[in-house]
Amino acid sequence: MSLEVKVRQYKPRDLEQVLSLVRELETELTEKFKDVKIKSKVEDYRHRYLKPRNKYKIFVALVKDKVVGYLMGYPSLGAPEIDNMYDMLPISANWTPPEFYLQITFVSKPYRNQGISKALHRKIIDYAKKQGHKEVYACIAKWNLPELKVIQSLKFRRKDLGYRYRLSLKFENRKND
Ligand SMILES: CC(C)(COP(=O)(O)OP(=O)(O)OC[C@H]1O[C@@H](n2cnc3c(N)ncnc32)[C@H](O)[C@@H]1OP(=O)(O)O)[C@@H](O)C(=O)NCCC(=O)NCCS
């Protein structure tokens, strides 16, 4: 029987459940990268990424009201070093940069391989398109086969960057062009 999954934008009441998924993600990273210590980003999520009115857009996936996955992205200036360090916020209603960047997706292990990541991507792509962005893109390591599978099933075009791919999906009719 297939899961009933609901995808919607993050709400402040989801905070603790999303932070709990972040801890799961960090445990998984610790298991995967044995030679490094992962510095937790839970407080960055709490005070930056999940802060209302910041640049980040987060969609969550729910199964029976439990948050089991999330996808976070943001409008990109096209300069990763600035995007990573600074949170630029529009001061004019007309500001829509061409690119929307998909930063991170996580689905809790027991809920994987049931289309949840794909459903999250579909929702955020639809959101970015409605906002008037020209393109959605992601950078994915070549070892991340499940995420590559998700993105490629959504018809993103792939560019080889050595150890990873840049994958982009262009929209045809951009608002305000
Ligand atoms: C990547 C991730 C978000 C995918 O979530 P998910 O909900 O399981 O994804 P979906 O069910 O929508 O799709 C997964 C696809 O990968 C496929 N897959 C799973 N494991 C695979 C593997 N080892 N090799 C190849 N394909 C694989 C599944 O069969 C499925 O494809 P299908 O729909 O054609 O059958 C999840 O695995 C995760 O959270 N991983 C850890 C965090 C991470 O790496 N995030 C991405 C980088 S930001």
Ligand as a Chemical Component Dictionary entry (heavy atoms), coordinates in Angstrom:
data_LIG
# 
_chem_comp.id                   LIG 
_chem_comp.type                 NON-POLYMER 
_chem_comp.pdbx_formal_charge   0 
_chem_comp.three_letter_code    LIG 
# 
loop_
_chem_comp_atom.comp_id 
_chem_comp_atom.atom_id 
_chem_comp_atom.alt_atom_id 
_chem_comp_atom.type_symbol 
_chem_comp_atom.charge 
_chem_comp_atom.model_Cartn_x 
_chem_comp_atom.model_Cartn_y 
_chem_comp_atom.model_Cartn_z 
_chem_comp_atom.pdbx_ordinal 
LIG C1  C1  C 0 18.448 11.391 -1.382 1  
LIG C2  C2  C 0 17.135 11.238 -0.588 2  
LIG C3  C3  C 0 16.628 12.634 -0.199 3  
LIG C4  C4  C 0 16.096 10.533 -1.491 4  
LIG O1  O1  O 0 14.856 10.494 -0.792 5  
LIG P1  P1  P 0 13.686 9.458  -1.173 6  
LIG O2  O2  O 0 12.412 9.976  -0.606 7  
LIG O3  O3  O 0 14.099 8.086  -0.827 8  
LIG O4  O4  O 0 13.667 9.626  -2.769 9  
LIG P2  P2  P 0 12.571 9.039  -3.790 10 
LIG O5  O5  O 0 11.866 7.895  -3.161 11 
LIG O6  O6  O 0 11.750 10.158 -4.320 12 
LIG O7  O7  O 0 13.510 8.531  -4.984 13 
LIG C5  C5  C 0 14.664 7.747  -4.744 14 
LIG C6  C6  C 0 15.097 7.079  -6.045 15 
LIG O8  O8  O 0 16.446 6.599  -5.894 16 
LIG C7  C7  C 0 16.473 5.215  -6.201 17 
LIG N1  N1  N 0 17.551 4.642  -5.393 18 
LIG C8  C8  C 0 17.563 4.402  -4.073 19 
LIG N2  N2  N 0 18.767 3.902  -3.708 20 
LIG C9  C9  C 0 19.522 3.846  -4.836 21 
LIG C10 C10 C 0 20.850 3.430  -5.120 22 
LIG N3  N3  N 0 21.658 2.986  -4.166 23 
LIG N4  N4  N 0 21.285 3.532  -6.400 24 
LIG C11 C11 C 0 20.500 4.007  -7.376 25 
LIG N5  N5  N 0 19.214 4.419  -7.177 26 
LIG C12 C12 C 0 18.748 4.334  -5.921 27 
LIG C13 C13 C 0 15.079 4.715  -5.848 28 
LIG O9  O9  O 0 14.777 3.504  -6.500 29 
LIG C14 C14 C 0 14.232 5.877  -6.377 30 
LIG O10 O10 O 0 14.122 5.854  -7.777 31 
LIG P3  P3  P 0 12.738 5.372  -8.492 32 
LIG O11 O11 O 0 11.683 6.332  -8.045 33 
LIG O12 O12 O 0 13.033 5.483  -9.943 34 
LIG O13 O13 O 0 12.506 3.989  -8.001 35 
LIG C15 C15 C 0 17.379 10.364 0.674  36 
LIG O14 O14 O 0 18.015 9.189  0.291  37 
LIG C16 C16 C 0 18.218 11.074 1.742  38 
LIG O15 O15 O 0 17.688 11.808 2.562  39 
LIG N6  N6  N 0 19.541 10.842 1.718  40 
LIG C17 C17 C 0 20.448 11.457 2.700  41 
LIG C18 C18 C 0 20.625 12.931 2.478  42 
LIG C19 C19 C 0 21.063 13.268 1.078  43 
LIG O16 O16 O 0 21.961 12.632 0.511  44 
LIG N7  N7  N 0 20.425 14.289 0.505  45 
LIG C20 C20 C 0 20.682 14.740 -0.856 46 
LIG C21 C21 C 0 21.800 15.671 -0.967 47 
LIG S1  S1  S 0 21.339 17.281 -0.553 48 
# 
loop_
_chem_comp_bond.comp_id 
_chem_comp_bond.atom_id_1 
_chem_comp_bond.atom_id_2 
_chem_comp_bond.value_order 
_chem_comp_bond.pdbx_ordinal 
LIG C1  C2  SING 1  
LIG C2  C3  SING 2  
LIG C2  C4  SING 3  
LIG C2  C15 SING 4  
LIG C4  O1  SING 5  
LIG O1  P1  SING 6  
LIG P1  O2  DOUB 7  
LIG P1  O3  SING 8  
LIG P1  O4  SING 9  
LIG O4  P2  SING 10 
LIG P2  O5  DOUB 11 
LIG P2  O6  SING 12 
LIG P2  O7  SING 13 
LIG O7  C5  SING 14 
LIG C5  C6  SING 15 
LIG C6  O8  SING 16 
LIG C6  C14 SING 17 
LIG O8  C7  SING 18 
LIG C7  N1  SING 19 
LIG C7  C13 SING 20 
LIG N1  C8  SING 21 
LIG N1  C12 SING 22 
LIG C8  N2  DOUB 23 
LIG N2  C9  SING 24 
LIG C9  C10 SING 25 
LIG C9  C12 DOUB 26 
LIG C10 N3  SING 27 
LIG C10 N4  DOUB 28 
LIG N4  C11 SING 29 
LIG C11 N5  DOUB 30 
LIG N5  C12 SING 31 
LIG C13 O9  SING 32 
LIG C13 C14 SING 33 
LIG C14 O10 SING 34 
LIG O10 P3  SING 35 
LIG P3  O11 DOUB 36 
LIG P3  O12 SING 37 
LIG P3  O13 SING 38 
LIG C15 O14 SING 39 
LIG C15 C16 SING 40 
LIG C16 O15 DOUB 41 
LIG C16 N6  SING 42 
LIG N6  C17 SING 43 
LIG C17 C18 SING 44 
LIG C18 C19 SING 45 
LIG C19 O16 DOUB 46 
LIG C19 N7  SING 47 
LIG N7  C20 SING 48 
LIG C20 C21 SING 49 
LIG C21 S1  SING 50 
# 
